[in-house]
Amino acid sequence: MDTNQYLEMFIEESKEHLQACNEHLLELEKNPENIAIVNEVFRSAHTLKGMSATMGYEDIANLTHKMENVLDEIRNSRLHVTAELLDVVFVAVDQLEEMVLDIAAGGKGKLDVTDTVQKLHKIETGEEIPVAATTIEPAVINEVAQDNWLSYDDYELTVIEQSVEQDFYTYEISVKLREDCLLKAARVYMVFELLEKMGDVIKSSPSVEKLEAEDFDEIFYVALVTNEPLEDVQKKLMKVSEVTEVLVKSVTLEQLKKRNNFELNNVEETPVIENAAVPVEQQQQTEEVKSAEKSTSSKNNQAQSSKTIRVNIERLDILMNLFEELVIDRGRLQSISEDLHNSELDETVERMSRITGDLQNIILNMRMVPVETVFNRFPRMVRQLARDLNKKINLEVVGAETELDRTVIDEIGDPLVHLIRNSLDHGVESPEIRLANGKPEEGTVVLRAYHSGNHVFIEIEDDGAGINREKVLKKAISKGIVSNEVAQTLNDKQVAELILSSGFSTADVISDVSGRGVGLDVVKTTIESLGGTIDISSTEGKGSLFSIQLPLTLSIISVMLVELGEEIYAIPLSSIIETAIIRSSDILNAHNQKVIDFRGKVVPLVFLENVFDVPRESSDDEFHSVVLVRKGDKMAGLVVDSFIGQQEIVLKSLGAYLSSVFAISGATILGNGKVALIVDCNALIS
């Protein structure tokens, strides 16, 4: 079977199952007695095992199988959940994720997981972590199950005897399905189909008719004659979806004859079957079961019914580009309509404008992704860092359903990781210090997201020690970031924002995690490159709040269109404070820089015609059009020829060839087909 057509689906679903494992394992650590959570983890692991085995990724299937065995011991109360046990399971999940990512990158999903497999095996058998007193050894399990094994008639014993003479093995196999298994008959069919590829099925219990009718609990028994090793038979059967346990034991002809001399308790359920193959009608049975399930569950699941499909983001990008071509043609039609003054053409163009506007909104909404795709990684990270730092920390996630454009999502992950690591390392105190200060032993970090206007706010708040004003000022003065005189005039908010300066750190010892301030200048730069801002507020002894403001989307932005000579430029509204008309006589000179006095503050002027080498005739205009822009607490006045007006435009990249153009962040195609370059105000102010 060609599995390449399913590769993308396998990768996406594997990521979802691994994320579910992480989430439920974190929940299990807080509620170790909740078997329902264990079942959820087991279900995700089991599905992943089945998918990877089908796709031929044996390393993933084997590791998941070992992890599944440990989870099965837990849910059967033969193991107790401990932090140490979960550490090993988390490592297994990490390695599974690494293998899936390798497959996504074009690899074969290979990884040396011998150490983890051995640890899981020791946990499963009770060698490494103490197990509950109710642990049942495998040998005892076999004895318990023995009462339900098969009995044979003379004909079947003759068949087995002839097989033994030809060096075939005889195995009795117990197969257990998941308790909440759907389509049990279909799973039985899959088991029988696999067994018949390995050898001959001698008989089954219950009968084939009962198996087809799903007239059994979770366990059924099969006798198989084959030349395959016992371990291979068990391994192959465990790969069947919904199978949770397979017991395979080799039996001799003497044992079977001896057993046949006395009556078993369950004779009525083990009739003689000469041919236990599942008939072709099984497929029809499966379809009927599916139909019945749909009708019974449709009312309960109507709200959750799957009405979504997976779409590659590249296809959405292509769709956006095609839409841009449509906008250009719309602009041309509008120009033609204005020249011809044809009423029918005017109506058609007006209707086309409305439709393309709606289409634009739909395309942009299709690109919106919940921030939970980024937030999902943090609970696991916080858990591990808290253990590394010997701290007790509870992470609260609020507003994970808040949506952002996927281009912003792709970039915001790393800055958030750094801010959270800093909150854990230098924000939240150790349990001893917190208790001494009258705080709860467990610290709290809140990760919050919400919409406000055309922006999304992401906040990281902790109830830790806050930012030490004196320590920050001392470090800032020693680094030459501020002078003694300026330091005394700064308020607490301004002092807190000093930690965003390049190379700034208040860490006494550089740790593996980070020191507060190390790399925060990079965080600030990344956020500003997305058209966002970062704001810090802190109260010493009570905690800190990092607030990030981001545009809802980078694909469509509001701009002010301005003219420079015969060229049109776009300045993002998110950077603009206001526009103004100034006289030439208002322009002053300070330190070889032309400046203006804007409401008591000296603001430098930037003549865009000089920055972008715009060809034009020299002129001594009495008035100048100025766009006042801001980056943090810095301001600048961009001098242009005239204002065209505000407009929403779609941002298009200049591509790798023009990636180094100074102070230009991209371009857009206007309705009349002209190209307008988008000014990078942050680069100009810097």
N, C-alpha and C positions, 0 to 999 in steps of 0.2 A: 504494500500500500504506500502511495506517495503521500508523505506527511507534511511536505513543504507548504502545501496550501493551508494547513492548519497552524503553521508556526507562529504567525502573528497573534492568533487567538490564544495559543498556548502560553505565549509570553505574557500577554495582558492578564489572563486569568490566573496564571501562576503568581504574578505580582499581587493580585487582589487576595489570593488565598494566604500568601505570606504576610501581607499586611494584617489580615484577619487573625492570623496566628499570633502576631506581635501584640495586637490589641487585647485579645482574649487572655494571653499569658500574663500580661500586666494586670488584668482584672482578676485573674486566678490568684496572683500573689497576694492581693488584698482580701480575697475570699477563698482560701485554700480548701474549704469543705464543700464548695459549690460544684457538684459533679456536672451540672448542666453546662458550666463553662468548659470543663474538660471535654465534654462531648462536642462542643463547638470547635475546639482546637483539633480534636481527633478527626472531625468531619472534614475540616480544611486540609489537614495533613493527608488524610486518606484519598481525597479527591486529587490532590497534587500528585500523590504516588501513582494513582491510576493513569493520570494524564501523561506523566513523564515516562511511564513504562510503555504506554501506547506509542509515544513519540520516539522511543528508543534511547532515552537518556537514563541509562542504568544507574549511574552514580547518584542522581537525584532520587530515583526510585528506591535504591537501597538505603540511603540515609534517611529518607522519609519513613521507610518501613521500620527502621530501628527506633526512630522517634515515636512512631505510632505504637510500638510495643510498650514503650515506657508509659505513654498516655493511657494505654489499655490497662496497665497495672494500676495506675492511679484511679481510674474510674471504676475498677473492680475492687477498690479499697485494699489492694495489696501493697500499695506504696502511699506514703504521705507526702504532700507538697511541701518542699522547703526551698529557701532562697538558693541554696547550693544546687539543688536538683534543677531548678529553673535556669540557673546560670548555664548549665550544660545544654539544656533545650534551646535557650536563646542563641548559643553559639551554633547549634545545628541549623536554626532558622537563618542566621547570618550567612552560613556557608551555602545553604540552599539559595538564598537571594543572590549570592556571588555567582553561583553556577547559572542561574537564570539570566543574570545580567551579561554573563559571558556568552550565552546563547544569543541574546539580543544583539550583541556586538559582532555576531558572526562566528563565534567559537563553537566548541562541541560540548560545553558544559562539564568539562573535566576538572576535578579538584581532589587533592589528597585529603580525605576526611577520615583516615584510618584512626587517628587519635580520638576523634569525636565518636565514631562508631563503637570503639572499645569502651569508652566511658558510658555510653548509652547502654551497651550490653551489660556492663558491670552493675549499673543502676537497675536494669531490668531483672537481673538475677540476684540482686541483693548483696553483691560483693562490695560495692563502694558506699552506698547510702543505706542505712538501716531501714528495713521494711517493716510493715505492720505485722503483728503476731498472726494475723489471718492469712499470711502468705501461703499459697499452695504450691508445692514443688511440681515441676512438669510431670514427674513420674506419677504423682498422686492424681493429677488431672487425667492422665491416661486411664488410671484405675477407675476414677469416678465415671468416666465416659464409657467404660468397657461394657457396662450393662446394656447400653443402647447399640452396640455394634451388631454386625450382621450374622445371620445363620444361613446355611447352604443346603441344597438338596444334592442327591447323588450325581445328577448330571453336571451341576456347577462344580462339584468337587473333581469330577473327571476332567473337565476343561482346565481347571487349575493345575491338576496333576500333569497333564500334557504340556502345559506352559512351563512348568518347573523343569521338565525334561529338556526343554529347548532353551534353558538358562534365562527364563523370564522371571521377574519378581512379581509377587502378589502384595498389593498394598490395600489396606483399609483406610479410608479417608473420611474425616469428619470436617464438614464445611459449615462455618457459622456466618450468617449474614448480619448486617447492621440491624439493630432493633427497629429503627424507623425507616427501614429500606422500602423504597417504592419499586414496583415492578419486580417482585420477587421471582415470578416465573421467568422473566427475561434474564435475571441473574443466573438462575439455575441452568437455563439454556446455554449461556456463555460458559459456565463451568463444564457442562457436558461436552460442548463443542471443543473445548481445550483438552479435556481428558481423552477424547476419541482421536485427537491428533497424536497423543502420546502412546496409546495402546488400546486395549479392549475393555469396555465397561462390562463387568460380569453381572452386577445387580445393584439396586439402590434401595434405600429406605428413608422416607416413605416411597410408595410406588410412583412411577412416572405420572400416572393419572392424577394422583394427589399433588405431586409437585407442580404439574401444569395448572391445577385448580388453586394453587397456593394454599393447600390444606395442610400446612405445617407451621411450626413456630419460626425459629431462626436457624435451626440446625438440621442438616440432612446428611446421610451417610452413603458412601459409594465404595464398591470394590473394583479395583483396577488391576489388570495384568499388563505389565510394561517392561521394557528393558532400560528405562531411564532411572538414574539414581534418585533416591528418596528426597534428597535436598532440592534437586531440580524440580521435582513435581510440586513440592511445597512452595518453592519460590515462584513458580509460574502461576499457581492458583491464587497466591496472595496478590497478584497484580490485577486480578479481576475486580472491577469496580463494585463497591458495596460489600465485599468479603472482608470480614474483620479478623477471622481466626481460621487457620487450617491445621488440623492435626493429621499427620500421616504416619502410619506404623506398618512395618513389614511383618507379615504373618507367614508361617510355614504350613505345609499341608497337614502335618501331624497336629498342629494346634487347632486347625479348623475341624479336623475329624473328631478330635477330643471334645471340642465345643459342641459339635453336632449331636453328641450322645445325650445331652440333656436339654430340657425346654427352657427357652429364655422368657423373661417377663413380657417382652414386647413382640411376641410372635405375630400377633394380628397385624402389626404395622410393618412386618417385613416379609411380604409375600414373595414367591419366586418369580423373578423376571428374567426371561431369557435374553431379551434385547432391551437395554435401558436407554437406547438412544432417544433423544427428544425429537419428536416428529416435526415436519415442516410447518404444520399448523400452528406451531409455537409463535411464529411471527405474527399471525393474525391475532392470536391471544394477546400478544404484547400491545398491538394497536388498540384492541378493545379496552385493555386496562388503562392505557393512556387516555382514551376518550372518556372513560368513567371518572378518572382522576380530575380531568379538566372540568367536567360538569359539577363535581362535588365541591371543588375548591375555588371555582370562579368567583363566587360571591365574596368569599373571605379575602381573596387576593386581587380583586378587581383594581384596587387602588395601586397595588404593587405590580400589576401585570407589566411585562416587559414590552415597552413600545419604543425602545431605543436601539440604535445600531452603532457599531464602532466605525468611526471615520478617521482615516489617517489625516493628521494635521496638514500634511503637504497638499492634500486635496482641497482643504479649506483655503490655503494660501493661493492655490491656482484659481479657485472660485473668486477670491478677493481681487486677484489681478484681472480676471475677465470682467468683473464688475467695474473696475477702473476704466477699462476700455469702453464700457457702456456709458459711463459718466462723460467721457470725452465726446462720444457721439451725441449724447444728450445736449451737451453744450453747443455743439455745432448746429444741431437741429434748432436750438433756441435762437441762434444768430440768424439762420436762414429764415426762420419764422418771423423774426422782427423785420427783416428786409422785405419779405413778400407781403406781409399784412394779410395773410389768408386765415380767415376765421376757423375753418376746419382744421388747418395745420396747427393753429394756436391751441385749439382744444386738445388735439392729439398730443402735442408736446407737453401741455400742462398735465394731462393724465399720465404721460410717461414719467414726468418728474415726480409725481406722487408715488407711482409704483416703484421707481428706483430708490426713492427715499425709504419705503417700507422694506425693500430688498436689502438695503444697506443695514438697517436695524437688525434684520433676521441674521445676516451673515456675521455681524459683530456679536450678536447673542450666542451664535453657534461656537464662537471662539472663547466664550467665557467659561472659566473653570473654577470650581470651588477651591478656596485656599486650603481645604482639608487635605488636598493632594500634597501640600507642603507640610502642613501641621502634623500629618500622620506619623512622620518620622521622629517627632520630638519626645513623645512619652517614653519610648524605648531608650532614647539617648539620655533623657533625664534620669531614668532608673539606673542606668549603668554608671553615669557620672556621680550620682549620689552615693552609690556603693564605693566607687573609687575614692571619693572625698570623705567617706565616713560621715555623711550627713543624711538627715531625714528630710526629704523634699517631696511635696505634693504638687504636681503640675495640673492646673485647671485650664482647659481649652474652652473658649467661648467664641461663638460666631464662626465656626469652621465652615458653615454653609455659605458664607460670604463669597461672592464671585469676583474674579479678576480676569483680565485678558491673559491668555496663556503665555504671551511674550513677557508679561510682568512676572507671572508665576515662575517662569524658567530662571529668572534672575534674582528673585527675592530670597530663595532658599538659603544660600550661604550667609548673607548678612544676618538672617534670623538665627541661624545656628550659632554664629559668633556671639550675638547679644545674649542668647540663652545660656551659653557656656560661661559667659562673664557673670551673669546673674547668679549662677550656681556656685561659681568659684569664689567671687569676691562680694557678691551681694548677700546671699543667705549665710548666716553664721553657723558654726558647729552646734550640735545639740547642747553641749555643756555651756557655751557662751549664751545661747538663747535662754536656757533655763535660768542662768545667773541674772539675765536682764529682765526676767519676768515674762518672757515670751513662751509660746508653745514650743515643745521640743521639735516639732515638725515645721519646717519652713514652707511657705507657699509661693509659687511662681505662677502668675496668670498670663496666659497667652490669649489675647483678645483681638477680634477683627470685626469691623462694622463699616457700613456705608454712611457717607455724609456728603450729600450733593453729588458732584461728579468725581468724588475721591473715595478711596478706601483707606481706613486707618487701621494699622496693626500696632498693638501695644504689648509690651513686655513689662509686667509689673511684679516686683518682689517685695516681701515684707522683711527684708534683711537690714543690714547695717547702714545703708545709704552711702552717700559719697562724702568722705571726710574733707571738709573745706580747707582746713589748714594744710593737710597732706597734699592736696591737689595744687594749691597755690605755691607751696614750697617747691614741688617738682616742676611746676610751670616756670617759676622764676629761674630755677637752676638750669632749665633747658633753653632759657632765653625766649620763651613763647610770650611772656608778658614781663613788664618791668615792675619794680617794687611799687612805684607810684600808681600805675594802672591797676595793679592787683588790689589795692586798697579800695578802689572805686567800684569793683565788680560786685554784683549781687549774687545770691546763691545760685540762681539759674545760669548766669553767665559763667560762674566757676564750674558748675557741673558740665557745661558744654566744652570746657577746656580739654576734657578727656578725649574729645574727638580730634584733637590736634595730632599731626603726624608724629609718630614715634613716641607718643606720650604713654606713660605707664606709672601706676602707683604701686605695682606689685613689688613686695620686698624680695620675693623669691619667684623666679620664673618657673611655673609648673607646666605639666603636660597639658593641662586644660587651657589655661591662658591667664594673663594678668589683666585686670580691668584697664582698658585703654590700648592694649597691644592690638593693633589691627583695626581699631574703631575708626581710624581715619579712612581706611579702605571701605569699611561699612558705609561711612558717610558719602564717599565718592560714588560707590555703586548706587546708592539710593538716589543721589542727585542726578546721576546719569539716566535714571528712569523718570526724571522729571518730578521726583519726590523730595521730601524734606524729613529730617529727623530732629526731634525735640526731646530734651531731657529735663526732668524735674526730680528732685531728690530731697528728702528730709532725713538728716543724720539720725541714725538710731531707729528709724521707722521704715525706710525702704526707698526704692527708686522706681521711676516710670520712664521707659523709653517709648516714645510715640512716633511712629512712622506714617507719613502721609504720602499716598501714592495715587497717581491718576488711574481712573477706572480702566482705561485701556491705552495702549501705546499705538494702536492701529488707527484710531481716529482721535484727533486732538483739536481743540479750539485755538485759533491763531488770530493775530492781527496782521492783515496783509498790508505791506508798505511798498512804496516805489523808491527805487534808486536809479536815476537815469531812465533807461528803457527797461530795466529789469524789475522783477517783483520778488520780494522776500517775505517769508512768514515768520513771525515772532510768537512763540507759544504764550497764550494768555496766562498760564500758570506762573510765568516768570515776571509778568507785567504788573507794576503798581498802578501806573496811570500814564496818560499821554499829555503832552503840553506843547504849546507854541511859545518860543522864547525869542527875545530880541538879540541881535548880534552884540549889542552893548551890554547884555547881561552876562556874557561869557567872560570869565576871568582866567588868569594864568597863575598856576601854583606848582612849583617844582617841575617846570617844563611840561605841564599837563593842563589842558584846558578844562575848566570846571565851572559849575554853576552853584549858586546858593539855592538849595531846594528846602524851603521851610526850616531854615536855620542849620541845615546840614550840607557840608561840602560834597558834591557829587561829581565825579569825573565824567567827562564826555568822551564818547567813542564815535568817531565819524566812520560809518560803515562803508562809505564810498572809498575810503583809504584802505580799510581792512580787506575789502574784496576787490580792490582795483577796478572799480566800475568806471568805464570810459564815459567822459562827459566834458562839456565845456565849462571852463572856470566861470564862477559867478559870485558876486558879492551880495547875497540875499540879506535883506534887513531882518527877516524872520526865519527861524529854523523849527522844523517839526522834531520833537524829541519823544522817544519812548523810554520811560523810566522803568528799569528792571532791577530785580533783587536776587541775590544768592546768599541765603542765610542773613547775616547782618550787614552784608556789603551791597552797595548800590552802584548803578552806572546809568548814564543817559545815552541812549543810542540815537544818533542824529541821522534822520532820513529826509527824503525830499517831500513826501506826502503820505497821508494815511489813506488806504483804500477802504478798509472796513474789517469787521470781524467775520470769520467764517470757520466752519468745521471742515477739516481736510483729513484725508487718509495718508498716513505716513508711509513712505516707501524708502527702502534702504538704497544707498548709493552703490552698494556692492563692494567687494573686496578691493577692486582696482582703485576706487576713490575713497577708501576708508580713512586716509590720513589728511583729508582736506580740513584746514583749520576753521573752527567755529561754525561748521555746517554739520548738522546731525542727520540730515536726510533731505528728501525732496517730496513734492506732491504734484499731481497733475490737476490743473484747474479745469473748470467747466468749459473754458474756451480752448482747451488743448494746450495751453502754455504750461511750462514747468516753473514752479516756484521753489526756491531753496529755503530750507528751514534753519533759522539761526540758532546756534547753541549758545545761549546767554551765559551759561556757567563757564564755558571756555573763555568768553570775552572778559568776564569779570575777573577770572583767575589770572 
